[in-house]
Amino acid sequence: SLSEYCIPFVKQDGCFISYKSGKASDEMNSAKNAIKLLGGRIENVLKFNLPDSTVDRTLITIKKIVATPKKYPRTAGKPSREPL
């Protein structure tokens, strides 16, 4: 997941913002355990639409609250094949 590629590189007490479209709430629910395991917490969710578009957009702010375990991130491709 995107969280596994990003959270390990975020400084503790830092944040990253994930830009999603479509079914962001489904993705967010499936990623909650991974976010927690990697030391993060969902801080804010901002939903909006762009002008002249019917596609829902979402900005998800994830804050890193504790250090990520040393075994993350895993090698390239493994997060896609074996999600957390």
PDB file of N, CA, C and O in Angstrom:
ATOM      1  N   SER A   1       0.833  -1.191   0.000  1.00  0.00           N
ATOM      2  CA  SER A   1       0.000   0.000   0.000  1.00  0.00           C
ATOM      3  C   SER A   1       0.873   1.248   0.000  1.00  0.00           C
ATOM      4  O   SER A   1       2.058   1.196   0.330  1.00  0.00           O
ATOM      5  N   LEU A   2       0.284   2.337  -0.365  1.00  0.00           N
ATOM      6  CA  LEU A   2       0.998   3.611  -0.390  1.00  0.00           C
ATOM      7  C   LEU A   2       1.572   3.942   0.983  1.00  0.00           C
ATOM      8  O   LEU A   2       2.658   4.512   1.085  1.00  0.00           O
ATOM      9  N   SER A   3       0.856   3.591   2.021  1.00  0.00           N
ATOM     10  CA  SER A   3       1.315   3.871   3.386  1.00  0.00           C
ATOM     11  C   SER A   3       2.657   3.219   3.676  1.00  0.00           C
ATOM     12  O   SER A   3       3.524   3.828   4.303  1.00  0.00           O
ATOM     13  N   GLU A   4       2.832   1.979   3.222  1.00  0.00           N
ATOM     14  CA  GLU A   4       4.094   1.279   3.485  1.00  0.00           C
ATOM     15  C   GLU A   4       5.260   1.915   2.744  1.00  0.00           C
ATOM     16  O   GLU A   4       6.395   1.869   3.219  1.00  0.00           O
ATOM     17  N   TYR A   5       4.995   2.503   1.594  1.00  0.00           N
ATOM     18  CA  TYR A   5       6.058   3.176   0.850  1.00  0.00           C
ATOM     19  C   TYR A   5       6.378   4.553   1.431  1.00  0.00           C
ATOM     20  O   TYR A   5       7.496   5.040   1.262  1.00  0.00           O
ATOM     21  N   CYS A   6       5.428   5.189   2.108  1.00  0.00           N
ATOM     22  CA  CYS A   6       5.620   6.566   2.575  1.00  0.00           C
ATOM     23  C   CYS A   6       5.944   6.704   4.058  1.00  0.00           C
ATOM     24  O   CYS A   6       6.899   7.395   4.410  1.00  0.00           O
ATOM     25  N   ILE A   7       5.176   6.066   4.933  1.00  0.00           N
ATOM     26  CA  ILE A   7       5.321   6.287   6.374  1.00  0.00           C
ATOM     27  C   ILE A   7       6.739   6.034   6.885  1.00  0.00           C
ATOM     28  O   ILE A   7       7.214   6.813   7.712  1.00  0.00           O
ATOM     29  N   PRO A   8       7.446   4.981   6.436  1.00  0.00           N
ATOM     30  CA  PRO A   8       8.798   4.772   6.968  1.00  0.00           C
ATOM     31  C   PRO A   8       9.747   5.953   6.715  1.00  0.00           C
ATOM     32  O   PRO A   8      10.723   6.125   7.445  1.00  0.00           O
ATOM     33  N   PHE A   9       9.472   6.756   5.698  1.00  0.00           N
ATOM     34  CA  PHE A   9      10.360   7.866   5.354  1.00  0.00           C
ATOM     35  C   PHE A   9       9.917   9.201   5.947  1.00  0.00           C
ATOM     36  O   PHE A   9      10.585  10.218   5.760  1.00  0.00           O
ATOM     37  N   VAL A  10       8.804   9.197   6.654  1.00  0.00           N
ATOM     38  CA  VAL A  10       8.315  10.415   7.308  1.00  0.00           C
ATOM     39  C   VAL A  10       8.962  10.515   8.685  1.00  0.00           C
ATOM     40  O   VAL A  10       9.026   9.531   9.422  1.00  0.00           O
ATOM     41  N   LYS A  11       9.435  11.694   9.024  1.00  0.00           N
ATOM     42  CA  LYS A  11      10.026  11.942  10.334  1.00  0.00           C
ATOM     43  C   LYS A  11       8.940  11.826  11.407  1.00  0.00           C
ATOM     44  O   LYS A  11       7.787  12.188  11.172  1.00  0.00           O
ATOM     45  N   GLN A  12       9.315  11.320  12.583  1.00  0.00           N
ATOM     46  CA  GLN A  12       8.346  11.221  13.671  1.00  0.00           C
ATOM     47  C   GLN A  12       7.756  12.600  13.956  1.00  0.00           C
ATOM     48  O   GLN A  12       8.485  13.591  13.991  1.00  0.00           O
ATOM     49  N   ASP A  13       6.462  12.665  14.156  1.00  0.00           N
ATOM     50  CA  ASP A  13       5.656  13.879  14.304  1.00  0.00           C
ATOM     51  C   ASP A  13       5.445  14.611  12.984  1.00  0.00           C
ATOM     52  O   ASP A  13       4.838  15.682  12.959  1.00  0.00           O
ATOM     53  N   GLY A  14       5.944  14.041  11.883  1.00  0.00           N
ATOM     54  CA  GLY A  14       5.701  14.603  10.561  1.00  0.00           C
ATOM     55  C   GLY A  14       4.455  13.990   9.941  1.00  0.00           C
ATOM     56  O   GLY A  14       3.838  13.095  10.518  1.00  0.00           O
ATOM     57  N   CYS A  15       4.091  14.482   8.759  1.00  0.00           N
ATOM     58  CA  CYS A  15       2.879  14.015   8.084  1.00  0.00           C
ATOM     59  C   CYS A  15       3.154  13.767   6.609  1.00  0.00           C
ATOM     60  O   CYS A  15       4.115  14.287   6.042  1.00  0.00           O
ATOM     61  N   PHE A  16       2.304  12.975   6.012  1.00  0.00           N
ATOM     62  CA  PHE A  16       2.236  12.947   4.563  1.00  0.00           C
ATOM     63  C   PHE A  16       0.774  13.005   4.165  1.00  0.00           C
ATOM     64  O   PHE A  16      -0.109  12.587   4.914  1.00  0.00           O
ATOM     65  N   ILE A  17       0.535  13.528   2.979  1.00  0.00           N
ATOM     66  CA  ILE A  17      -0.832  13.701   2.499  1.00  0.00           C
ATOM     67  C   ILE A  17      -1.016  12.831   1.266  1.00  0.00           C
ATOM     68  O   ILE A  17      -0.273  12.934   0.290  1.00  0.00           O
ATOM     69  N   SER A  18      -2.009  11.983   1.336  1.00  0.00           N
ATOM     70  CA  SER A  18      -2.326  11.075   0.243  1.00  0.00           C
ATOM     71  C   SER A  18      -3.509  11.638  -0.536  1.00  0.00           C
ATOM     72  O   SER A  18      -4.552  11.944   0.042  1.00  0.00           O
ATOM     73  N   TYR A  19      -3.344  11.773  -1.843  1.00  0.00           N
ATOM     74  CA  TYR A  19      -4.395  12.287  -2.722  1.00  0.00           C
ATOM     75  C   TYR A  19      -5.102  11.100  -3.349  1.00  0.00           C
ATOM     76  O   TYR A  19      -4.477  10.302  -4.048  1.00  0.00           O
ATOM     77  N   LYS A  20      -6.383  10.978  -3.108  1.00  0.00           N
ATOM     78  CA  LYS A  20      -7.157   9.839  -3.605  1.00  0.00           C
ATOM     79  C   LYS A  20      -8.375  10.327  -4.372  1.00  0.00           C
ATOM     80  O   LYS A  20      -8.881  11.425  -4.139  1.00  0.00           O
ATOM     81  N   SER A  21      -8.833   9.487  -5.290  1.00  0.00           N
ATOM     82  CA  SER A  21     -10.090   9.756  -5.978  1.00  0.00           C
ATOM     83  C   SER A  21     -10.923   8.487  -5.941  1.00  0.00           C
ATOM     84  O   SER A  21     -10.425   7.404  -5.634  1.00  0.00           O
ATOM     85  N   GLY A  22     -12.178   8.639  -6.253  1.00  0.00           N
ATOM     86  CA  GLY A  22     -13.045   7.464  -6.262  1.00  0.00           C
ATOM     87  C   GLY A  22     -13.375   6.979  -4.868  1.00  0.00           C
ATOM     88  O   GLY A  22     -13.855   7.748  -4.035  1.00  0.00           O
ATOM     89  N   LYS A  23     -13.122   5.712  -4.610  1.00  0.00           N
ATOM     90  CA  LYS A  23     -13.523   5.074  -3.349  1.00  0.00           C
ATOM     91  C   LYS A  23     -12.434   5.192  -2.281  1.00  0.00           C
ATOM     92  O   LYS A  23     -11.914   4.182  -1.807  1.00  0.00           O
ATOM     93  N   ALA A  24     -12.101   6.387  -1.917  1.00  0.00           N
ATOM     94  CA  ALA A  24     -11.053   6.623  -0.920  1.00  0.00           C
ATOM     95  C   ALA A  24     -11.413   6.033   0.432  1.00  0.00           C
ATOM     96  O   ALA A  24     -10.534   5.546   1.143  1.00  0.00           O
ATOM     97  N   SER A  25     -12.682   6.066   0.800  1.00  0.00           N
ATOM     98  CA  SER A  25     -13.070   5.542   2.117  1.00  0.00           C
ATOM     99  C   SER A  25     -12.824   4.041   2.207  1.00  0.00           C
ATOM    100  O   SER A  25     -12.430   3.546   3.263  1.00  0.00           O
ATOM    101  N   ASP A  26     -13.049   3.304   1.114  1.00  0.00           N
ATOM    102  CA  ASP A  26     -12.757   1.867   1.106  1.00  0.00           C
ATOM    103  C   ASP A  26     -11.261   1.620   1.276  1.00  0.00           C
ATOM    104  O   ASP A  26     -10.851   0.763   2.059  1.00  0.00           O
ATOM    105  N   GLU A  27     -10.445   2.382   0.533  1.00  0.00           N
ATOM    106  CA  GLU A  27      -8.989   2.245   0.644  1.00  0.00           C
ATOM    107  C   GLU A  27      -8.516   2.597   2.048  1.00  0.00           C
ATOM    108  O   GLU A  27      -7.651   1.923   2.607  1.00  0.00           O
ATOM    109  N   MET A  28      -9.083   3.646   2.606  1.00  0.00           N
ATOM    110  CA  MET A  28      -8.689   4.089   3.938  1.00  0.00           C
ATOM    111  C   MET A  28      -9.015   3.021   4.982  1.00  0.00           C
ATOM    112  O   MET A  28      -8.203   2.746   5.865  1.00  0.00           O
ATOM    113  N   ASN A  29     -10.189   2.426   4.881  1.00  0.00           N
ATOM    114  CA  ASN A  29     -10.568   1.375   5.831  1.00  0.00           C
ATOM    115  C   ASN A  29      -9.664   0.156   5.718  1.00  0.00           C
ATOM    116  O   ASN A  29      -9.312  -0.444   6.733  1.00  0.00           O
ATOM    117  N   SER A  30      -9.285  -0.219   4.504  1.00  0.00           N
ATOM    118  CA  SER A  30      -8.425  -1.388   4.346  1.00  0.00           C
ATOM    119  C   SER A  30      -6.986  -1.094   4.767  1.00  0.00           C
ATOM    120  O   SER A  30      -6.233  -2.023   5.059  1.00  0.00           O
ATOM    121  N   ALA A  31      -6.592   0.177   4.804  1.00  0.00           N
ATOM    122  CA  ALA A  31      -5.219   0.537   5.164  1.00  0.00           C
ATOM    123  C   ALA A  31      -5.045   0.898   6.638  1.00  0.00           C
ATOM    124  O   ALA A  31      -3.915   1.111   7.078  1.00  0.00           O
ATOM    125  N   LYS A  32      -6.124   0.973   7.409  1.00  0.00           N
ATOM    126  CA  LYS A  32      -6.019   1.421   8.808  1.00  0.00           C
ATOM    127  C   LYS A  32      -5.044   0.587   9.628  1.00  0.00           C
ATOM    128  O   LYS A  32      -4.245   1.142  10.383  1.00  0.00           O
ATOM    129  N   ASN A  33      -5.095  -0.731   9.494  1.00  0.00           N
ATOM    130  CA  ASN A  33      -4.185  -1.584  10.266  1.00  0.00           C
ATOM    131  C   ASN A  33      -2.735  -1.361   9.863  1.00  0.00           C
ATOM    132  O   ASN A  33      -1.852  -1.307  10.719  1.00  0.00           O
ATOM    133  N   ALA A  34      -2.485  -1.232   8.560  1.00  0.00           N
ATOM    134  CA  ALA A  34      -1.124  -0.994   8.079  1.00  0.00           C
ATOM    135  C   ALA A  34      -0.604   0.349   8.588  1.00  0.00           C
ATOM    136  O   ALA A  34       0.551   0.451   9.002  1.00  0.00           O
ATOM    137  N   ILE A  35      -1.442   1.366   8.559  1.00  0.00           N
ATOM    138  CA  ILE A  35      -1.038   2.694   9.028  1.00  0.00           C
ATOM    139  C   ILE A  35      -0.630   2.623  10.492  1.00  0.00           C
ATOM    140  O   ILE A  35       0.395   3.182  10.882  1.00  0.00           O
ATOM    141  N   LYS A  36      -1.431   1.938  11.304  1.00  0.00           N
ATOM    142  CA  LYS A  36      -1.118   1.804  12.730  1.00  0.00           C
ATOM    143  C   LYS A  36       0.167   1.005  12.937  1.00  0.00           C
ATOM    144  O   LYS A  36       1.016   1.392  13.740  1.00  0.00           O
ATOM    145  N   LEU A  37       0.314  -0.103  12.220  1.00  0.00           N
ATOM    146  CA  LEU A  37       1.505  -0.947  12.327  1.00  0.00           C
ATOM    147  C   LEU A  37       2.778  -0.176  11.982  1.00  0.00           C
ATOM    148  O   LEU A  37       3.832  -0.411  12.574  1.00  0.00           O
ATOM    149  N   LEU A  38       2.678   0.738  11.029  1.00  0.00           N
ATOM    150  CA  LEU A  38       3.833   1.505  10.573  1.00  0.00           C
ATOM    151  C   LEU A  38       4.094   2.751  11.419  1.00  0.00           C
ATOM    152  O   LEU A  38       5.042   3.491  11.153  1.00  0.00           O
ATOM    153  N   GLY A  39       3.267   2.987  12.428  1.00  0.00           N
ATOM    154  CA  GLY A  39       3.485   4.108  13.336  1.00  0.00           C
ATOM    155  C   GLY A  39       2.691   5.352  13.012  1.00  0.00           C
ATOM    156  O   GLY A  39       2.972   6.423  13.550  1.00  0.00           O
ATOM    157  N   GLY A  40       1.704   5.230  12.142  1.00  0.00           N
ATOM    158  CA  GLY A  40       0.937   6.397  11.736  1.00  0.00           C
ATOM    159  C   GLY A  40      -0.462   6.436  12.309  1.00  0.00           C
ATOM    160  O   GLY A  40      -0.934   5.485  12.932  1.00  0.00           O
ATOM    161  N   ARG A  41      -1.111   7.566  12.080  1.00  0.00           N
ATOM    162  CA  ARG A  41      -2.497   7.770  12.503  1.00  0.00           C
ATOM    163  C   ARG A  41      -3.148   8.724  11.499  1.00  0.00           C
ATOM    164  O   ARG A  41      -2.536   9.709  11.085  1.00  0.00           O
ATOM    165  N   ILE A  42      -4.374   8.430  11.116  1.00  0.00           N
ATOM    166  CA  ILE A  42      -5.101   9.328  10.219  1.00  0.00           C
ATOM    167  C   ILE A  42      -5.497  10.564  11.014  1.00  0.00           C
ATOM    168  O   ILE A  42      -6.221  10.474  12.005  1.00  0.00           O
ATOM    169  N   GLU A  43      -5.018  11.707  10.572  1.00  0.00           N
ATOM    170  CA  GLU A  43      -5.255  12.973  11.268  1.00  0.00           C
ATOM    171  C   GLU A  43      -6.441  13.738  10.699  1.00  0.00           C
ATOM    172  O   GLU A  43      -7.224  14.328  11.444  1.00  0.00           O
ATOM    173  N   ASN A  44      -6.570  13.724   9.376  1.00  0.00           N
ATOM    174  CA  ASN A  44      -7.599  14.546   8.755  1.00  0.00           C
ATOM    175  C   ASN A  44      -8.008  13.937   7.418  1.00  0.00           C
ATOM    176  O   ASN A  44      -7.187  13.344   6.718  1.00  0.00           O
ATOM    177  N   VAL A  45      -9.268  14.086   7.076  1.00  0.00           N
ATOM    178  CA  VAL A  45      -9.789  13.637   5.784  1.00  0.00           C
ATOM    179  C   VAL A  45     -10.581  14.797   5.193  1.00  0.00           C
ATOM    180  O   VAL A  45     -11.555  15.260   5.787  1.00  0.00           O
ATOM    181  N   LEU A  46     -10.160  15.260   4.029  1.00  0.00           N
ATOM    182  CA  LEU A  46     -10.817  16.382   3.358  1.00  0.00           C
ATOM    183  C   LEU A  46     -11.366  15.899   2.023  1.00  0.00           C
ATOM    184  O   LEU A  46     -10.604  15.511   1.137  1.00  0.00           O
ATOM    185  N   LYS A  47     -12.685  15.921   1.878  1.00  0.00           N
ATOM    186  CA  LYS A  47     -13.337  15.494   0.637  1.00  0.00           C
ATOM    187  C   LYS A  47     -13.748  16.729  -0.150  1.00  0.00           C
ATOM    188  O   LYS A  47     -14.206  17.720   0.420  1.00  0.00           O
ATOM    189  N   PHE A  48     -13.578  16.656  -1.478  1.00  0.00           N
ATOM    190  CA  PHE A  48     -13.936  17.788  -2.325  1.00  0.00           C
ATOM    191  C   PHE A  48     -14.127  17.321  -3.761  1.00  0.00           C
ATOM    192  O   PHE A  48     -13.813  16.181  -4.104  1.00  0.00           O
ATOM    193  N   ASN A  49     -14.642  18.210  -4.588  1.00  0.00           N
ATOM    194  CA  ASN A  49     -14.776  17.980  -6.021  1.00  0.00           C
ATOM    195  C   ASN A  49     -14.079  19.111  -6.749  1.00  0.00           C
ATOM    196  O   ASN A  49     -14.118  20.262  -6.313  1.00  0.00           O
ATOM    197  N   LEU A  50     -13.448  18.782  -7.852  1.00  0.00           N
ATOM    198  CA  LEU A  50     -12.841  19.799  -8.696  1.00  0.00           C
ATOM    199  C   LEU A  50     -13.922  20.399  -9.596  1.00  0.00           C
ATOM    200  O   LEU A  50     -14.915  19.738  -9.901  1.00  0.00           O
ATOM    201  N   PRO A  51     -13.731  21.648 -10.019  1.00  0.00           N
ATOM    202  CA  PRO A  51     -14.721  22.252 -10.913  1.00  0.00           C
ATOM    203  C   PRO A  51     -14.882  21.413 -12.191  1.00  0.00           C
ATOM    204  O   PRO A  51     -13.910  20.861 -12.708  1.00  0.00           O
ATOM    205  N   ASP A  52     -16.085  21.329 -12.675  1.00  0.00           N
ATOM    206  CA  ASP A  52     -16.400  20.597 -13.908  1.00  0.00           C
ATOM    207  C   ASP A  52     -16.078  19.108 -13.824  1.00  0.00           C
ATOM    208  O   ASP A  52     -15.802  18.475 -14.843  1.00  0.00           O
ATOM    209  N   SER A  53     -16.111  18.548 -12.622  1.00  0.00           N
ATOM    210  CA  SER A  53     -15.845  17.121 -12.442  1.00  0.00           C
ATOM    211  C   SER A  53     -16.854  16.544 -11.460  1.00  0.00           C
ATOM    212  O   SER A  53     -17.243  17.202 -10.496  1.00  0.00           O
ATOM    213  N   THR A  54     -17.267  15.323 -11.712  1.00  0.00           N
ATOM    214  CA  THR A  54     -18.186  14.652 -10.794  1.00  0.00           C
ATOM    215  C   THR A  54     -17.465  13.615  -9.940  1.00  0.00           C
ATOM    216  O   THR A  54     -18.081  12.952  -9.106  1.00  0.00           O
ATOM    217  N   VAL A  55     -16.169  13.480 -10.148  1.00  0.00           N
ATOM    218  CA  VAL A  55     -15.383  12.498  -9.401  1.00  0.00           C
ATOM    219  C   VAL A  55     -15.030  13.066  -8.025  1.00  0.00           C
ATOM    220  O   VAL A  55     -14.491  14.167  -7.915  1.00  0.00           O
ATOM    221  N   ASP A  56     -15.340  12.304  -6.988  1.00  0.00           N
ATOM    222  CA  ASP A  56     -14.979  12.721  -5.631  1.00  0.00           C
ATOM    223  C   ASP A  56     -13.469  12.633  -5.447  1.00  0.00           C
ATOM    224  O   ASP A  56     -12.836  11.688  -5.916  1.00  0.00           O
ATOM    225  N   ARG A  57     -12.902  13.606  -4.773  1.00  0.00           N
ATOM    226  CA  ARG A  57     -11.468  13.634  -4.457  1.00  0.00           C
ATOM    227  C   ARG A  57     -11.327  13.689  -2.946  1.00  0.00           C
ATOM    228  O   ARG A  57     -12.193  14.218  -2.249  1.00  0.00           O
ATOM    229  N   THR A  58     -10.230  13.140  -2.445  1.00  0.00           N
ATOM    230  CA  THR A  58     -10.001  13.121  -1.003  1.00  0.00           C
ATOM    231  C   THR A  58      -8.525  13.336  -0.719  1.00  0.00           C
ATOM    232  O   THR A  58      -7.666  12.737  -1.366  1.00  0.00           O
ATOM    233  N   LEU A  59      -8.234  14.191   0.251  1.00  0.00           N
ATOM    234  CA  LEU A  59      -6.885  14.351   0.781  1.00  0.00           C
ATOM    235  C   LEU A  59      -6.883  13.744   2.178  1.00  0.00           C
ATOM    236  O   LEU A  59      -7.656  14.156   3.042  1.00  0.00           O
ATOM    237  N   ILE A  60      -6.012  12.765   2.394  1.00  0.00           N
ATOM    238  CA  ILE A  60      -5.926  12.087   3.683  1.00  0.00           C
ATOM    239  C   ILE A  60      -4.585  12.449   4.305  1.00  0.00           C
ATOM    240  O   ILE A  60      -3.533  12.141   3.746  1.00  0.00           O
ATOM    241  N   THR A  61      -4.622  13.096   5.452  1.00  0.00           N
ATOM    242  CA  THR A  61      -3.402  13.462   6.164  1.00  0.00           C
ATOM    243  C   THR A  61      -3.102  12.382   7.194  1.00  0.00           C
ATOM    244  O   THR A  61      -3.923  12.078   8.059  1.00  0.00           O
ATOM    245  N   ILE A  62      -1.905  11.810   7.082  1.00  0.00           N
ATOM    246  CA  ILE A  62      -1.470  10.766   8.006  1.00  0.00           C
ATOM    247  C   ILE A  62      -0.264  11.289   8.771  1.00  0.00           C
ATOM    248  O   ILE A  62       0.728  11.710   8.177  1.00  0.00           O
ATOM    249  N   LYS A  63      -0.360  11.257  10.092  1.00  0.00           N
ATOM    250  CA  LYS A  63       0.724  11.728  10.952  1.00  0.00           C
ATOM    251  C   LYS A  63       1.470  10.528  11.510  1.00  0.00           C
ATOM    252  O   LYS A  63       0.860   9.546  11.930  1.00  0.00           O
ATOM    253  N   LYS A  64       2.793  10.615  11.511  1.00  0.00           N
ATOM    254  CA  LYS A  64       3.609   9.557  12.092  1.00  0.00           C
ATOM    255  C   LYS A  64       3.792   9.874  13.566  1.00  0.00           C
ATOM    256  O   LYS A  64       4.387  10.891  13.922  1.00  0.00           O
ATOM    257  N   ILE A  65       3.271   8.991  14.431  1.00  0.00           N
ATOM    258  CA  ILE A  65       3.292   9.266  15.866  1.00  0.00           C
ATOM    259  C   ILE A  65       4.341   8.456  16.622  1.00  0.00           C
ATOM    260  O   ILE A  65       4.769   8.860  17.704  1.00  0.00           O
ATOM    261  N   VAL A  66       4.758   7.322  16.070  1.00  0.00           N
ATOM    262  CA  VAL A  66       5.829   6.520  16.677  1.00  0.00           C
ATOM    263  C   VAL A  66       6.750   6.020  15.574  1.00  0.00           C
ATOM    264  O   VAL A  66       6.378   6.014  14.401  1.00  0.00           O
ATOM    265  N   ALA A  67       7.942   5.605  15.949  1.00  0.00           N
ATOM    266  CA  ALA A  67       8.915   5.115  14.973  1.00  0.00           C
ATOM    267  C   ALA A  67       8.389   3.869  14.263  1.00  0.00           C
ATOM    268  O   ALA A  67       7.719   3.031  14.867  1.00  0.00           O
ATOM    269  N   THR A  68       8.702   3.764  12.987  1.00  0.00           N
ATOM    270  CA  THR A  68       8.325   2.593  12.196  1.00  0.00           C
ATOM    271  C   THR A  68       9.282   1.453  12.521  1.00  0.00           C
ATOM    272  O   THR A  68      10.488   1.681  12.617  1.00  0.00           O
ATOM    273  N   PRO A  69       8.775   0.227  12.695  1.00  0.00           N
ATOM    274  CA  PRO A  69       9.670  -0.910  12.926  1.00  0.00           C
ATOM    275  C   PRO A  69      10.725  -1.016  11.820  1.00  0.00           C
ATOM    276  O   PRO A  69      10.450  -0.702  10.662  1.00  0.00           O
ATOM    277  N   LYS A  70      11.919  -1.456  12.182  1.00  0.00           N
ATOM    278  CA  LYS A  70      13.063  -1.490  11.259  1.00  0.00           C
ATOM    279  C   LYS A  70      12.837  -2.356  10.028  1.00  0.00           C
ATOM    280  O   LYS A  70      13.488  -2.141   9.006  1.00  0.00           O
ATOM    281  N   LYS A  71      11.931  -3.331  10.095  1.00  0.00           N
ATOM    282  CA  LYS A  71      11.738  -4.226   8.951  1.00  0.00           C
ATOM    283  C   LYS A  71      10.932  -3.595   7.809  1.00  0.00           C
ATOM    284  O   LYS A  71      10.708  -4.233   6.781  1.00  0.00           O
ATOM    285  N   TYR A  72      10.500  -2.354   7.989  1.00  0.00           N
ATOM    286  CA  TYR A  72       9.757  -1.655   6.942  1.00  0.00           C
ATOM    287  C   TYR A  72      10.551  -0.473   6.443  1.00  0.00           C
ATOM    288  O   TYR A  72      11.289   0.125   7.225  1.00  0.00           O
ATOM    289  N   PRO A  73      10.439  -0.107   5.186  1.00  0.00           N
ATOM    290  CA  PRO A  73       9.620  -0.728   4.161  1.00  0.00           C
ATOM    291  C   PRO A  73      10.241  -2.040   3.680  1.00  0.00           C
ATOM    292  O   PRO A  73      11.456  -2.227   3.746  1.00  0.00           O
ATOM    293  N   ARG A  74       9.403  -2.927   3.204  1.00  0.00           N
ATOM    294  CA  ARG A  74       9.890  -4.190   2.664  1.00  0.00           C
ATOM    295  C   ARG A  74      10.436  -3.968   1.260  1.00  0.00           C
ATOM    296  O   ARG A  74      10.279  -2.886   0.695  1.00  0.00           O
ATOM    297  N   THR A  75      11.072  -4.985   0.700  1.00  0.00           N
ATOM    298  CA  THR A  75      11.681  -4.863  -0.624  1.00  0.00           C
ATOM    299  C   THR A  75      10.633  -4.535  -1.685  1.00  0.00           C
ATOM    300  O   THR A  75       9.444  -4.800  -1.512  1.00  0.00           O
ATOM    301  N   ALA A  76      11.101  -3.959  -2.775  1.00  0.00           N
ATOM    302  CA  ALA A  76      10.213  -3.514  -3.854  1.00  0.00           C
ATOM    303  C   ALA A  76       9.323  -4.647  -4.348  1.00  0.00           C
ATOM    304  O   ALA A  76       9.780  -5.771  -4.553  1.00  0.00           O
ATOM    305  N   GLY A  77       8.069  -4.339  -4.531  1.00  0.00           N
ATOM    306  CA  GLY A  77       7.103  -5.298  -5.045  1.00  0.00           C
ATOM    307  C   GLY A  77       6.395  -6.120  -3.982  1.00  0.00           C
ATOM    308  O   GLY A  77       5.257  -6.543  -4.185  1.00  0.00           O
ATOM    309  N   LYS A  78       7.051  -6.352  -2.855  1.00  0.00           N
ATOM    310  CA  LYS A  78       6.443  -7.186  -1.813  1.00  0.00           C
ATOM    311  C   LYS A  78       5.172  -6.558  -1.231  1.00  0.00           C
ATOM    312  O   LYS A  78       4.206  -7.284  -0.999  1.00  0.00           O
ATOM    313  N   PRO A  79       5.129  -5.249  -0.985  1.00  0.00           N
ATOM    314  CA  PRO A  79       3.878  -4.669  -0.479  1.00  0.00           C
ATOM    315  C   PRO A  79       2.692  -4.887  -1.426  1.00  0.00           C
ATOM    316  O   PRO A  79       1.557  -5.031  -0.972  1.00  0.00           O
ATOM    317  N   SER A  80       2.948  -4.911  -2.726  1.00  0.00           N
ATOM    318  CA  SER A  80       1.864  -5.143  -3.685  1.00  0.00           C
ATOM    319  C   SER A  80       1.400  -6.593  -3.665  1.00  0.00           C
ATOM    320  O   SER A  80       0.204  -6.876  -3.734  1.00  0.00           O
ATOM    321  N   ARG A  81       2.361  -7.507  -3.570  1.00  0.00           N
ATOM    322  CA  ARG A  81       2.031  -8.937  -3.572  1.00  0.00           C
ATOM    323  C   ARG A  81       1.460  -9.408  -2.250  1.00  0.00           C
ATOM    324  O   ARG A  81       0.572 -10.260  -2.225  1.00  0.00           O
ATOM    325  N   GLU A  82       1.964  -8.857  -1.140  1.00  0.00           N
ATOM    326  CA  GLU A  82       1.555  -9.276   0.202  1.00  0.00           C
ATOM    327  C   GLU A  82       1.233  -8.052   1.058  1.00  0.00           C
ATOM    328  O   GLU A  82       2.039  -7.666   1.904  1.00  0.00           O
ATOM    329  N   PRO A  83       0.066  -7.436   0.849  1.00  0.00           N
ATOM    330  CA  PRO A  83      -0.281  -6.239   1.625  1.00  0.00           C
ATOM    331  C   PRO A  83      -0.328  -6.523   3.126  1.00  0.00           C
ATOM    332  O   PRO A  83      -0.617  -7.642   3.548  1.00  0.00           O
ATOM    333  N   LEU A  84      -0.043  -5.502   3.918  1.00  0.00           N
ATOM    334  CA  LEU A  84      -0.072  -5.649   5.380  1.00  0.00           C
ATOM    335  C   LEU A  84      -1.480  -5.845   5.888  1.00  0.00           C
ATOM    336  O   LEU A  84      -1.687  -5.985   7.094  1.00  0.00           O
TER     337      LEU A  84
END
